[in-house]
Structure formats: structure tokens, C-alpha cells
Amino acid sequence: MAALQAQLKALRRWGAKEPADLSKIHHAVLVANGDSDRMVPSKNTQDLARRLPNSELIICPDSGHGAVFQFHSDFVPKALAFLSRQSK
């Protein structure tokens, strides 16, 4: 329990910092999450994708933190298509 509380405290401290300027990252980034993720809320994922100028966002419905595993049959083709576009 003490380790969990220490992790939560560290996350709160880290989360309270000023958001980094991600506009300098020009690599293509695939951002994926579940719409019911308790660890990384979808609003944070959407914010991340919005701040990365060359990102593509996938939000899996009815899923949590393991969305890419829960919906692998939907996610994998999208990820492969993303990677394919980057190799051209």
C-alpha cells in the first residue's frame, strides 16, 4: 500500500508540471487509448495528440488501459497502415 501511495504522489507531482512543448516533435506519432482508461484518461490522450503536430489518434470504444490488446483485431491493421504510410 505504501508503494502505491508513493506512486500516486509522484504522478500527482509530475502531472502538476507545465505541459512540455510538443510542437517541436515532427515525427509521426500514433497515439492510442481506450475511452474508459482509468490510468490515462481519454481527455489526456486527446490533448497529447492535439499537441503533437504529426499525430494520428485512435480511441477504442468500451475499453480501458489495455485497449490495443482488447481490440487487437481492429488496432493492428490501423497500426500497420500507419507504419506503412511512414515508410514511404
PDB file of N, CA, C and O in Angstrom:
ATOM      1  N   MET A   1       0.818  -1.189   0.000  1.00  0.00           N
ATOM      2  CA  MET A   1       0.000   0.000   0.000  1.00  0.00           C
ATOM      3  C   MET A   1       0.873   1.268   0.000  1.00  0.00           C
ATOM      4  O   MET A   1       0.543   2.256  -0.656  1.00  0.00           O
ATOM      5  N   ALA A   2       1.967   1.226   0.730  1.00  0.00           N
ATOM      6  CA  ALA A   2       2.864   2.386   0.793  1.00  0.00           C
ATOM      7  C   ALA A   2       3.466   2.680  -0.585  1.00  0.00           C
ATOM      8  O   ALA A   2       3.611   3.839  -0.972  1.00  0.00           O
ATOM      9  N   ALA A   3       3.813   1.619  -1.320  1.00  0.00           N
ATOM     10  CA  ALA A   3       4.391   1.815  -2.652  1.00  0.00           C
ATOM     11  C   ALA A   3       3.362   2.433  -3.592  1.00  0.00           C
ATOM     12  O   ALA A   3       3.700   3.310  -4.387  1.00  0.00           O
ATOM     13  N   LEU A   4       2.115   1.987  -3.511  1.00  0.00           N
ATOM     14  CA  LEU A   4       1.049   2.549  -4.344  1.00  0.00           C
ATOM     15  C   LEU A   4       0.847   4.023  -4.036  1.00  0.00           C
ATOM     16  O   LEU A   4       0.727   4.841  -4.949  1.00  0.00           O
ATOM     17  N   GLN A   5       0.808   4.365  -2.756  1.00  0.00           N
ATOM     18  CA  GLN A   5       0.632   5.764  -2.360  1.00  0.00           C
ATOM     19  C   GLN A   5       1.804   6.624  -2.841  1.00  0.00           C
ATOM     20  O   GLN A   5       1.605   7.763  -3.261  1.00  0.00           O
ATOM     21  N   ALA A   6       3.013   6.086  -2.781  1.00  0.00           N
ATOM     22  CA  ALA A   6       4.191   6.820  -3.256  1.00  0.00           C
ATOM     23  C   ALA A   6       4.112   7.049  -4.757  1.00  0.00           C
ATOM     24  O   ALA A   6       4.468   8.122  -5.244  1.00  0.00           O
ATOM     25  N   GLN A   7       3.643   6.037  -5.495  1.00  0.00           N
ATOM     26  CA  GLN A   7       3.495   6.188  -6.946  1.00  0.00           C
ATOM     27  C   GLN A   7       2.452   7.241  -7.273  1.00  0.00           C
ATOM     28  O   GLN A   7       2.669   8.081  -8.145  1.00  0.00           O
ATOM     29  N   LEU A   8       1.316   7.202  -6.578  1.00  0.00           N
ATOM     30  CA  LEU A   8       0.260   8.187  -6.823  1.00  0.00           C
ATOM     31  C   LEU A   8       0.739   9.600  -6.513  1.00  0.00           C
ATOM     32  O   LEU A   8       0.425  10.544  -7.239  1.00  0.00           O
ATOM     33  N   LYS A   9       1.500   9.738  -5.432  1.00  0.00           N
ATOM     34  CA  LYS A   9       2.050  11.050  -5.070  1.00  0.00           C
ATOM     35  C   LYS A   9       3.001  11.548  -6.159  1.00  0.00           C
ATOM     36  O   LYS A   9       2.956  12.719  -6.536  1.00  0.00           O
ATOM     37  N   ALA A  10       3.854  10.665  -6.659  1.00  0.00           N
ATOM     38  CA  ALA A  10       4.785  11.043  -7.731  1.00  0.00           C
ATOM     39  C   ALA A  10       4.033  11.425  -9.000  1.00  0.00           C
ATOM     40  O   ALA A  10       4.411  12.380  -9.678  1.00  0.00           O
ATOM     41  N   LEU A  11       2.985  10.698  -9.323  1.00  0.00           N
ATOM     42  CA  LEU A  11       2.188  11.025 -10.511  1.00  0.00           C
ATOM     43  C   LEU A  11       1.519  12.386 -10.374  1.00  0.00           C
ATOM     44  O   LEU A  11       1.462  13.155 -11.333  1.00  0.00           O
ATOM     45  N   ARG A  12       1.017  12.677  -9.193  1.00  0.00           N
ATOM     46  CA  ARG A  12       0.381  13.989  -8.980  1.00  0.00           C
ATOM     47  C   ARG A  12       1.397  15.121  -9.145  1.00  0.00           C
ATOM     48  O   ARG A  12       1.104  16.141  -9.768  1.00  0.00           O
ATOM     49  N   ARG A  13       2.603  14.929  -8.575  1.00  0.00           N
ATOM     50  CA  ARG A  13       3.656  15.953  -8.716  1.00  0.00           C
ATOM     51  C   ARG A  13       4.028  16.134 -10.180  1.00  0.00           C
ATOM     52  O   ARG A  13       4.151  17.259 -10.663  1.00  0.00           O
ATOM     53  N   TRP A  14       4.205  15.018 -10.883  1.00  0.00           N
ATOM     54  CA  TRP A  14       4.583  15.075 -12.292  1.00  0.00           C
ATOM     55  C   TRP A  14       3.468  15.710 -13.114  1.00  0.00           C
ATOM     56  O   TRP A  14       3.730  16.519 -14.005  1.00  0.00           O
ATOM     57  N   GLY A  15       2.227  15.342 -12.813  1.00  0.00           N
ATOM     58  CA  GLY A  15       1.086  15.866 -13.560  1.00  0.00           C
ATOM     59  C   GLY A  15       0.844  17.345 -13.340  1.00  0.00           C
ATOM     60  O   GLY A  15       0.214  17.998 -14.171  1.00  0.00           O
ATOM     61  N   ALA A  16       1.331  17.883 -12.242  1.00  0.00           N
ATOM     62  CA  ALA A  16       1.133  19.292 -11.936  1.00  0.00           C
ATOM     63  C   ALA A  16       2.126  20.200 -12.663  1.00  0.00           C
ATOM     64  O   ALA A  16       1.984  21.423 -12.647  1.00  0.00           O
ATOM     65  N   LYS A  17       3.126  19.596 -13.297  1.00  0.00           N
ATOM     66  CA  LYS A  17       4.126  20.402 -14.005  1.00  0.00           C
ATOM     67  C   LYS A  17       3.537  21.011 -15.274  1.00  0.00           C
ATOM     68  O   LYS A  17       2.525  20.547 -15.799  1.00  0.00           O
ATOM     69  N   GLU A  18       4.190  22.047 -15.742  1.00  0.00           N
ATOM     70  CA  GLU A  18       3.795  22.690 -17.004  1.00  0.00           C
ATOM     71  C   GLU A  18       3.915  21.680 -18.149  1.00  0.00           C
ATOM     72  O   GLU A  18       4.919  20.975 -18.245  1.00  0.00           O
ATOM     73  N   PRO A  19       2.895  21.605 -19.022  1.00  0.00           N
ATOM     74  CA  PRO A  19       2.990  20.672 -20.164  1.00  0.00           C
ATOM     75  C   PRO A  19       4.176  21.024 -21.064  1.00  0.00           C
ATOM     76  O   PRO A  19       4.446  22.195 -21.332  1.00  0.00           O
ATOM     77  N   ALA A  20       4.861  20.011 -21.514  1.00  0.00           N
ATOM     78  CA  ALA A  20       6.015  20.206 -22.396  1.00  0.00           C
ATOM     79  C   ALA A  20       5.548  20.703 -23.760  1.00  0.00           C
ATOM     80  O   ALA A  20       4.432  20.411 -24.188  1.00  0.00           O
ATOM     81  N   ASP A  21       6.403  21.449 -24.432  1.00  0.00           N
ATOM     82  CA  ASP A  21       6.109  21.927 -25.782  1.00  0.00           C
ATOM     83  C   ASP A  21       6.377  20.794 -26.764  1.00  0.00           C
ATOM     84  O   ASP A  21       7.523  20.530 -27.127  1.00  0.00           O
ATOM     85  N   LEU A  22       5.329  20.141 -27.181  1.00  0.00           N
ATOM     86  CA  LEU A  22       5.468  19.005 -28.086  1.00  0.00           C
ATOM     87  C   LEU A  22       5.426  19.416 -29.552  1.00  0.00           C
ATOM     88  O   LEU A  22       5.578  18.574 -30.437  1.00  0.00           O
ATOM     89  N   SER A  23       5.224  20.687 -29.811  1.00  0.00           N
ATOM     90  CA  SER A  23       5.152  21.148 -31.200  1.00  0.00           C
ATOM     91  C   SER A  23       6.488  20.986 -31.925  1.00  0.00           C
ATOM     92  O   SER A  23       6.540  21.053 -33.153  1.00  0.00           O
ATOM     93  N   LYS A  24       7.556  20.777 -31.176  1.00  0.00           N
ATOM     94  CA  LYS A  24       8.881  20.594 -31.773  1.00  0.00           C
ATOM     95  C   LYS A  24       9.105  19.174 -32.290  1.00  0.00           C
ATOM     96  O   LYS A  24      10.067  18.919 -33.014  1.00  0.00           O
ATOM     97  N   ILE A  25       8.220  18.258 -31.920  1.00  0.00           N
ATOM     98  CA  ILE A  25       8.332  16.861 -32.357  1.00  0.00           C
ATOM     99  C   ILE A  25       7.622  16.722 -33.699  1.00  0.00           C
ATOM    100  O   ILE A  25       6.402  16.869 -33.780  1.00  0.00           O
ATOM    101  N   HIS A  26       8.378  16.443 -34.736  1.00  0.00           N
ATOM    102  CA  HIS A  26       7.789  16.383 -36.072  1.00  0.00           C
ATOM    103  C   HIS A  26       7.696  14.969 -36.623  1.00  0.00           C
ATOM    104  O   HIS A  26       7.217  14.768 -37.739  1.00  0.00           O
ATOM    105  N   HIS A  27       8.144  13.996 -35.859  1.00  0.00           N
ATOM    106  CA  HIS A  27       7.987  12.608 -36.276  1.00  0.00           C
ATOM    107  C   HIS A  27       6.519  12.227 -36.203  1.00  0.00           C
ATOM    108  O   HIS A  27       5.771  12.753 -35.379  1.00  0.00           O
ATOM    109  N   ALA A  28       6.121  11.328 -37.053  1.00  0.00           N
ATOM    110  CA  ALA A  28       4.758  10.821 -36.989  1.00  0.00           C
ATOM    111  C   ALA A  28       4.593   9.994 -35.723  1.00  0.00           C
ATOM    112  O   ALA A  28       5.464   9.201 -35.368  1.00  0.00           O
ATOM    113  N   VAL A  29       3.473  10.187 -35.050  1.00  0.00           N
ATOM    114  CA  VAL A  29       3.210   9.500 -33.788  1.00  0.00           C
ATOM    115  C   VAL A  29       1.796   8.930 -33.823  1.00  0.00           C
ATOM    116  O   VAL A  29       0.836   9.638 -34.129  1.00  0.00           O
ATOM    117  N   LEU A  30       1.681   7.656 -33.510  1.00  0.00           N
ATOM    118  CA  LEU A  30       0.378   7.021 -33.378  1.00  0.00           C
ATOM    119  C   LEU A  30       0.035   7.018 -31.894  1.00  0.00           C
ATOM    120  O   LEU A  30       0.753   6.429 -31.086  1.00  0.00           O
ATOM    121  N   VAL A  31      -1.057   7.674 -31.540  1.00  0.00           N
ATOM    122  CA  VAL A  31      -1.499   7.784 -30.154  1.00  0.00           C
ATOM    123  C   VAL A  31      -2.769   6.954 -30.017  1.00  0.00           C
ATOM    124  O   VAL A  31      -3.737   7.176 -30.745  1.00  0.00           O
ATOM    125  N   ALA A  32      -2.772   5.998 -29.088  1.00  0.00           N
ATOM    126  CA  ALA A  32      -3.927   5.115 -28.926  1.00  0.00           C
ATOM    127  C   ALA A  32      -4.289   4.979 -27.457  1.00  0.00           C
ATOM    128  O   ALA A  32      -3.432   5.021 -26.575  1.00  0.00           O
ATOM    129  N   ASN A  33      -5.577   4.817 -27.224  1.00  0.00           N
ATOM    130  CA  ASN A  33      -6.068   4.671 -25.858  1.00  0.00           C
ATOM    131  C   ASN A  33      -7.482   4.121 -25.891  1.00  0.00           C
ATOM    132  O   ASN A  33      -8.129   4.102 -26.938  1.00  0.00           O
ATOM    133  N   GLY A  34      -7.953   3.676 -24.742  1.00  0.00           N
ATOM    134  CA  GLY A  34      -9.334   3.257 -24.590  1.00  0.00           C
ATOM    135  C   GLY A  34     -10.167   4.408 -24.060  1.00  0.00           C
ATOM    136  O   GLY A  34      -9.654   5.286 -23.367  1.00  0.00           O
ATOM    137  N   ASP A  35     -11.438   4.404 -24.382  1.00  0.00           N
ATOM    138  CA  ASP A  35     -12.281   5.525 -23.953  1.00  0.00           C
ATOM    139  C   ASP A  35     -12.652   5.470 -22.468  1.00  0.00           C
ATOM    140  O   ASP A  35     -13.236   6.415 -21.939  1.00  0.00           O
ATOM    141  N   SER A  36     -12.316   4.374 -21.802  1.00  0.00           N
ATOM    142  CA  SER A  36     -12.605   4.243 -20.365  1.00  0.00           C
ATOM    143  C   SER A  36     -11.342   3.932 -19.570  1.00  0.00           C
ATOM    144  O   SER A  36     -11.399   3.230 -18.560  1.00  0.00           O
ATOM    145  N   ASP A  37     -10.213   4.447 -20.018  1.00  0.00           N
ATOM    146  CA  ASP A  37      -8.924   4.200 -19.361  1.00  0.00           C
ATOM    147  C   ASP A  37      -8.863   4.998 -18.062  1.00  0.00           C
ATOM    148  O   ASP A  37      -8.977   6.224 -18.078  1.00  0.00           O
ATOM    149  N   ARG A  38      -8.685   4.314 -16.953  1.00  0.00           N
ATOM    150  CA  ARG A  38      -8.579   4.984 -15.659  1.00  0.00           C
ATOM    151  C   ARG A  38      -7.178   5.509 -15.401  1.00  0.00           C
ATOM    152  O   ARG A  38      -7.001   6.486 -14.674  1.00  0.00           O
ATOM    153  N   MET A  39      -6.177   4.860 -15.997  1.00  0.00           N
ATOM    154  CA  MET A  39      -4.790   5.275 -15.767  1.00  0.00           C
ATOM    155  C   MET A  39      -4.430   6.506 -16.589  1.00  0.00           C
ATOM    156  O   MET A  39      -3.760   7.414 -16.096  1.00  0.00           O
ATOM    157  N   VAL A  40      -4.872   6.535 -17.827  1.00  0.00           N
ATOM    158  CA  VAL A  40      -4.623   7.672 -18.718  1.00  0.00           C
ATOM    159  C   VAL A  40      -5.967   8.067 -19.329  1.00  0.00           C
ATOM    160  O   VAL A  40      -6.365   7.508 -20.351  1.00  0.00           O
ATOM    161  N   PRO A  41      -6.667   9.017 -18.719  1.00  0.00           N
ATOM    162  CA  PRO A  41      -7.982   9.397 -19.230  1.00  0.00           C
ATOM    163  C   PRO A  41      -7.918   9.836 -20.693  1.00  0.00           C
ATOM    164  O   PRO A  41      -6.927  10.415 -21.140  1.00  0.00           O
ATOM    165  N   SER A  42      -8.983   9.551 -21.421  1.00  0.00           N
ATOM    166  CA  SER A  42      -9.026   9.876 -22.853  1.00  0.00           C
ATOM    167  C   SER A  42      -8.787  11.350 -23.117  1.00  0.00           C
ATOM    168  O   SER A  42      -8.194  11.707 -24.135  1.00  0.00           O
ATOM    169  N   LYS A  43      -9.244  12.219 -22.210  1.00  0.00           N
ATOM    170  CA  LYS A  43      -9.018  13.658 -22.432  1.00  0.00           C
ATOM    171  C   LYS A  43      -7.519  13.964 -22.457  1.00  0.00           C
ATOM    172  O   LYS A  43      -7.088  14.856 -23.188  1.00  0.00           O
ATOM    173  N   ASN A  44      -6.716  13.235 -21.668  1.00  0.00           N
ATOM    174  CA  ASN A  44      -5.262  13.427 -21.697  1.00  0.00           C
ATOM    175  C   ASN A  44      -4.671  12.919 -23.009  1.00  0.00           C
ATOM    176  O   ASN A  44      -3.760  13.530 -23.568  1.00  0.00           O
ATOM    177  N   THR A  45      -5.197  11.800 -23.491  1.00  0.00           N
ATOM    178  CA  THR A  45      -4.727  11.235 -24.751  1.00  0.00           C
ATOM    179  C   THR A  45      -5.067  12.171 -25.909  1.00  0.00           C
ATOM    180  O   THR A  45      -4.251  12.383 -26.806  1.00  0.00           O
ATOM    181  N   GLN A  46      -6.269  12.725 -25.882  1.00  0.00           N
ATOM    182  CA  GLN A  46      -6.666  13.675 -26.923  1.00  0.00           C
ATOM    183  C   GLN A  46      -5.808  14.926 -26.873  1.00  0.00           C
ATOM    184  O   GLN A  46      -5.442  15.473 -27.914  1.00  0.00           O
ATOM    185  N   ASP A  47      -5.483  15.384 -25.665  1.00  0.00           N
ATOM    186  CA  ASP A  47      -4.604  16.546 -25.511  1.00  0.00           C
ATOM    187  C   ASP A  47      -3.212  16.242 -26.059  1.00  0.00           C
ATOM    188  O   ASP A  47      -2.618  17.077 -26.740  1.00  0.00           O
ATOM    189  N   LEU A  48      -2.695  15.061 -25.769  1.00  0.00           N
ATOM    190  CA  LEU A  48      -1.384  14.664 -26.280  1.00  0.00           C
ATOM    191  C   LEU A  48      -1.379  14.683 -27.809  1.00  0.00           C
ATOM    192  O   LEU A  48      -0.473  15.241 -28.427  1.00  0.00           O
ATOM    193  N   ALA A  49      -2.386  14.075 -28.406  1.00  0.00           N
ATOM    194  CA  ALA A  49      -2.461  14.027 -29.867  1.00  0.00           C
ATOM    195  C   ALA A  49      -2.599  15.425 -30.462  1.00  0.00           C
ATOM    196  O   ALA A  49      -2.040  15.710 -31.521  1.00  0.00           O
ATOM    197  N   ARG A  50      -3.333  16.282 -29.791  1.00  0.00           N
ATOM    198  CA  ARG A  50      -3.528  17.656 -30.281  1.00  0.00           C
ATOM    199  C   ARG A  50      -2.214  18.444 -30.250  1.00  0.00           C
ATOM    200  O   ARG A  50      -1.969  19.289 -31.111  1.00  0.00           O
ATOM    201  N   ARG A  51      -1.376  18.160 -29.251  1.00  0.00           N
ATOM    202  CA  ARG A  51      -0.124  18.918 -29.108  1.00  0.00           C
ATOM    203  C   ARG A  51       1.017  18.362 -29.941  1.00  0.00           C
ATOM    204  O   ARG A  51       2.050  19.017 -30.084  1.00  0.00           O
ATOM    205  N   LEU A  52       0.853  17.171 -30.492  1.00  0.00           N
ATOM    206  CA  LEU A  52       1.852  16.607 -31.404  1.00  0.00           C
ATOM    207  C   LEU A  52       1.417  16.939 -32.834  1.00  0.00           C
ATOM    208  O   LEU A  52       0.372  16.461 -33.277  1.00  0.00           O
ATOM    209  N   PRO A  53       2.180  17.735 -33.554  1.00  0.00           N
ATOM    210  CA  PRO A  53       1.724  18.227 -34.858  1.00  0.00           C
ATOM    211  C   PRO A  53       1.522  17.161 -35.927  1.00  0.00           C
ATOM    212  O   PRO A  53       0.784  17.393 -36.884  1.00  0.00           O
ATOM    213  N   ASN A  54       2.146  16.020 -35.796  1.00  0.00           N
ATOM    214  CA  ASN A  54       2.041  14.996 -36.829  1.00  0.00           C
ATOM    215  C   ASN A  54       1.571  13.682 -36.198  1.00  0.00           C
ATOM    216  O   ASN A  54       2.207  12.637 -36.342  1.00  0.00           O
ATOM    217  N   SER A  55       0.438  13.770 -35.496  1.00  0.00           N
ATOM    218  CA  SER A  55      -0.051  12.582 -34.796  1.00  0.00           C
ATOM    219  C   SER A  55      -1.351  12.073 -35.411  1.00  0.00           C
ATOM    220  O   SER A  55      -2.080  12.794 -36.092  1.00  0.00           O
ATOM    221  N   GLU A  56      -1.598  10.818 -35.142  1.00  0.00           N
ATOM    222  CA  GLU A  56      -2.850  10.184 -35.526  1.00  0.00           C
ATOM    223  C   GLU A  56      -3.407   9.550 -34.259  1.00  0.00           C
ATOM    224  O   GLU A  56      -2.688   8.861 -33.536  1.00  0.00           O
ATOM    225  N   LEU A  57      -4.684   9.781 -33.991  1.00  0.00           N
ATOM    226  CA  LEU A  57      -5.303   9.353 -32.748  1.00  0.00           C
ATOM    227  C   LEU A  57      -6.273   8.198 -32.980  1.00  0.00           C
ATOM    228  O   LEU A  57      -7.099   8.232 -33.893  1.00  0.00           O
ATOM    229  N   ILE A  58      -6.155   7.186 -32.144  1.00  0.00           N
ATOM    230  CA  ILE A  58      -7.102   6.070 -32.137  1.00  0.00           C
ATOM    231  C   ILE A  58      -7.645   5.950 -30.714  1.00  0.00           C
ATOM    232  O   ILE A  58      -6.890   5.716 -29.770  1.00  0.00           O
ATOM    233  N   ILE A  59      -8.953   6.111 -30.569  1.00  0.00           N
ATOM    234  CA  ILE A  59      -9.615   5.885 -29.288  1.00  0.00           C
ATOM    235  C   ILE A  59     -10.513   4.666 -29.470  1.00  0.00           C
ATOM    236  O   ILE A  59     -11.453   4.694 -30.264  1.00  0.00           O
ATOM    237  N   CYS A  60     -10.224   3.610 -28.740  1.00  0.00           N
ATOM    238  CA  CYS A  60     -11.006   2.373 -28.833  1.00  0.00           C
ATOM    239  C   CYS A  60     -12.224   2.470 -27.920  1.00  0.00           C
ATOM    240  O   CYS A  60     -12.082   2.822 -26.749  1.00  0.00           O
ATOM    241  N   PRO A  61     -13.408   2.169 -28.426  1.00  0.00           N
ATOM    242  CA  PRO A  61     -14.621   2.265 -27.609  1.00  0.00           C
ATOM    243  C   PRO A  61     -14.720   1.130 -26.593  1.00  0.00           C
ATOM    244  O   PRO A  61     -14.188   0.039 -26.800  1.00  0.00           O
ATOM    245  N   ASP A  62     -15.404   1.410 -25.507  1.00  0.00           N
ATOM    246  CA  ASP A  62     -15.697   0.398 -24.486  1.00  0.00           C
ATOM    247  C   ASP A  62     -14.453  -0.372 -24.031  1.00  0.00           C
ATOM    248  O   ASP A  62     -14.481  -1.597 -23.908  1.00  0.00           O
ATOM    249  N   SER A  63     -13.376   0.352 -23.787  1.00  0.00           N
ATOM    250  CA  SER A  63     -12.145  -0.320 -23.383  1.00  0.00           C
ATOM    251  C   SER A  63     -11.367   0.539 -22.397  1.00  0.00           C
ATOM    252  O   SER A  63     -11.568   1.749 -22.292  1.00  0.00           O
ATOM    253  N   GLY A  64     -10.479  -0.125 -21.686  1.00  0.00           N
ATOM    254  CA  GLY A  64      -9.668   0.551 -20.691  1.00  0.00           C
ATOM    255  C   GLY A  64      -8.237   0.722 -21.149  1.00  0.00           C
ATOM    256  O   GLY A  64      -7.969   0.972 -22.324  1.00  0.00           O
ATOM    257  N   HIS A  65      -7.315   0.582 -20.196  1.00  0.00           N
ATOM    258  CA  HIS A  65      -5.905   0.836 -20.461  1.00  0.00           C
ATOM    259  C   HIS A  65      -5.298  -0.167 -21.447  1.00  0.00           C
ATOM    260  O   HIS A  65      -4.314   0.144 -22.117  1.00  0.00           O
ATOM    261  N   GLY A  66      -5.864  -1.338 -21.535  1.00  0.00           N
ATOM    262  CA  GLY A  66      -5.357  -2.363 -22.452  1.00  0.00           C
ATOM    263  C   GLY A  66      -6.102  -2.389 -23.769  1.00  0.00           C
ATOM    264  O   GLY A  66      -6.260  -3.449 -24.374  1.00  0.00           O
ATOM    265  N   ALA A  67      -6.558  -1.242 -24.215  1.00  0.00           N
ATOM    266  CA  ALA A  67      -7.404  -1.162 -25.414  1.00  0.00           C
ATOM    267  C   ALA A  67      -6.776  -1.818 -26.636  1.00  0.00           C
ATOM    268  O   ALA A  67      -7.464  -2.512 -27.384  1.00  0.00           O
ATOM    269  N   VAL A  68      -5.493  -1.610 -26.847  1.00  0.00           N
ATOM    270  CA  VAL A  68      -4.860  -2.163 -28.046  1.00  0.00           C
ATOM    271  C   VAL A  68      -4.810  -3.684 -27.995  1.00  0.00           C
ATOM    272  O   VAL A  68      -4.706  -4.337 -29.033  1.00  0.00           O
ATOM    273  N   PHE A  69      -4.884  -4.248 -26.803  1.00  0.00           N
ATOM    274  CA  PHE A  69      -4.939  -5.708 -26.664  1.00  0.00           C
ATOM    275  C   PHE A  69      -6.384  -6.196 -26.723  1.00  0.00           C
ATOM    276  O   PHE A  69      -6.673  -7.231 -27.323  1.00  0.00           O
ATOM    277  N   GLN A  70      -7.290  -5.442 -26.094  1.00  0.00           N
ATOM    278  CA  GLN A  70      -8.698  -5.813 -26.115  1.00  0.00           C
ATOM    279  C   GLN A  70      -9.258  -5.796 -27.538  1.00  0.00           C
ATOM    280  O   GLN A  70     -10.066  -6.649 -27.905  1.00  0.00           O
ATOM    281  N   PHE A  71      -8.828  -4.828 -28.323  1.00  0.00           N
ATOM    282  CA  PHE A  71      -9.329  -4.657 -29.683  1.00  0.00           C
ATOM    283  C   PHE A  71      -8.208  -4.830 -30.706  1.00  0.00           C
ATOM    284  O   PHE A  71      -8.115  -4.080 -31.678  1.00  0.00           O
ATOM    285  N   HIS A  72      -7.358  -5.832 -30.471  1.00  0.00           N
ATOM    286  CA  HIS A  72      -6.200  -6.031 -31.344  1.00  0.00           C
ATOM    287  C   HIS A  72      -6.602  -6.258 -32.798  1.00  0.00           C
ATOM    288  O   HIS A  72      -5.880  -5.837 -33.701  1.00  0.00           O
ATOM    289  N   SER A  73      -7.727  -6.909 -33.045  1.00  0.00           N
ATOM    290  CA  SER A  73      -8.118  -7.174 -34.439  1.00  0.00           C
ATOM    291  C   SER A  73      -8.475  -5.890 -35.176  1.00  0.00           C
ATOM    292  O   SER A  73      -8.400  -5.846 -36.404  1.00  0.00           O
ATOM    293  N   ASP A  74      -8.858  -4.855 -34.457  1.00  0.00           N
ATOM    294  CA  ASP A  74      -9.130  -3.547 -35.062  1.00  0.00           C
ATOM    295  C   ASP A  74      -7.877  -2.668 -35.057  1.00  0.00           C
ATOM    296  O   ASP A  74      -7.611  -1.934 -36.009  1.00  0.00           O
ATOM    297  N   PHE A  75      -7.107  -2.760 -33.955  1.00  0.00           N
ATOM    298  CA  PHE A  75      -5.947  -1.897 -33.795  1.00  0.00           C
ATOM    299  C   PHE A  75      -4.786  -2.260 -34.721  1.00  0.00           C
ATOM    300  O   PHE A  75      -4.184  -1.374 -35.329  1.00  0.00           O
ATOM    301  N   VAL A  76      -4.469  -3.532 -34.835  1.00  0.00           N
ATOM    302  CA  VAL A  76      -3.291  -3.964 -35.599  1.00  0.00           C
ATOM    303  C   VAL A  76      -3.347  -3.489 -37.052  1.00  0.00           C
ATOM    304  O   VAL A  76      -2.351  -2.947 -37.532  1.00  0.00           O
ATOM    305  N   PRO A  77      -4.461  -3.661 -37.780  1.00  0.00           N
ATOM    306  CA  PRO A  77      -4.483  -3.144 -39.157  1.00  0.00           C
ATOM    307  C   PRO A  77      -4.275  -1.624 -39.228  1.00  0.00           C
ATOM    308  O   PRO A  77      -3.626  -1.122 -40.146  1.00  0.00           O
ATOM    309  N   LYS A  78      -4.837  -0.894 -38.243  1.00  0.00           N
ATOM    310  CA  LYS A  78      -4.644   0.558 -38.226  1.00  0.00           C
ATOM    311  C   LYS A  78      -3.183   0.909 -37.946  1.00  0.00           C
ATOM    312  O   LYS A  78      -2.635   1.829 -38.555  1.00  0.00           O
ATOM    313  N   ALA A  79      -2.561   0.184 -37.035  1.00  0.00           N
ATOM    314  CA  ALA A  79      -1.155   0.429 -36.725  1.00  0.00           C
ATOM    315  C   ALA A  79      -0.262   0.086 -37.916  1.00  0.00           C
ATOM    316  O   ALA A  79       0.681   0.817 -38.220  1.00  0.00           O
ATOM    317  N   LEU A  80      -0.560  -1.022 -38.583  1.00  0.00           N
ATOM    318  CA  LEU A  80       0.227  -1.397 -39.758  1.00  0.00           C
ATOM    319  C   LEU A  80       0.061  -0.378 -40.887  1.00  0.00           C
ATOM    320  O   LEU A  80       1.025  -0.052 -41.580  1.00  0.00           O
ATOM    321  N   ALA A  81      -1.156   0.120 -41.067  1.00  0.00           N
ATOM    322  CA  ALA A  81      -1.383   1.141 -42.093  1.00  0.00           C
ATOM    323  C   ALA A  81      -0.619   2.418 -41.740  1.00  0.00           C
ATOM    324  O   ALA A  81      -0.031   3.050 -42.618  1.00  0.00           O
ATOM    325  N   PHE A  82      -0.624   2.796 -40.474  1.00  0.00           N
ATOM    326  CA  PHE A  82       0.135   3.965 -40.022  1.00  0.00           C
ATOM    327  C   PHE A  82       1.619   3.782 -40.312  1.00  0.00           C
ATOM    328  O   PHE A  82       2.263   4.675 -40.863  1.00  0.00           O
ATOM    329  N   LEU A  83       2.157   2.637 -39.944  1.00  0.00           N
ATOM    330  CA  LEU A  83       3.575   2.357 -40.185  1.00  0.00           C
ATOM    331  C   LEU A  83       3.903   2.326 -41.665  1.00  0.00           C
ATOM    332  O   LEU A  83       4.967   2.787 -42.079  1.00  0.00           O
ATOM    333  N   SER A  84       3.005   1.791 -42.454  1.00  0.00           N
ATOM    334  CA  SER A  84       3.203   1.738 -43.890  1.00  0.00           C
ATOM    335  C   SER A  84       3.282   3.141 -44.507  1.00  0.00           C
ATOM    336  O   SER A  84       4.094   3.399 -45.395  1.00  0.00           O
ATOM    337  N   ARG A  85       2.433   4.023 -44.021  1.00  0.00           N
ATOM    338  CA  ARG A  85       2.455   5.413 -44.526  1.00  0.00           C
ATOM    339  C   ARG A  85       3.757   6.108 -44.146  1.00  0.00           C
ATOM    340  O   ARG A  85       4.220   6.986 -44.873  1.00  0.00           O
ATOM    341  N   GLN A  86       4.350   5.730 -43.023  1.00  0.00           N
ATOM    342  CA  GLN A  86       5.590   6.380 -42.568  1.00  0.00           C
ATOM    343  C   GLN A  86       6.808   5.889 -43.321  1.00  0.00           C
ATOM    344  O   GLN A  86       7.816   6.593 -43.389  1.00  0.00           O
ATOM    345  N   SER A  87       6.735   4.695 -43.889  1.00  0.00           N
ATOM    346  CA  SER A  87       7.905   4.138 -44.573  1.00  0.00           C
ATOM    347  C   SER A  87       8.007   4.602 -46.023  1.00  0.00           C
ATOM    348  O   SER A  87       8.955   4.250 -46.725  1.00  0.00           O
ATOM    349  N   LYS A  88       7.044   5.381 -46.467  1.00  0.00           N
ATOM    350  CA  LYS A  88       7.064   5.865 -47.874  1.00  0.00           C
ATOM    351  C   LYS A  88       7.822   7.148 -47.997  1.00  0.00           C
ATOM    352  O   LYS A  88       7.939   7.693 -49.095  1.00  0.00           O
TER     353      LYS A  88
END
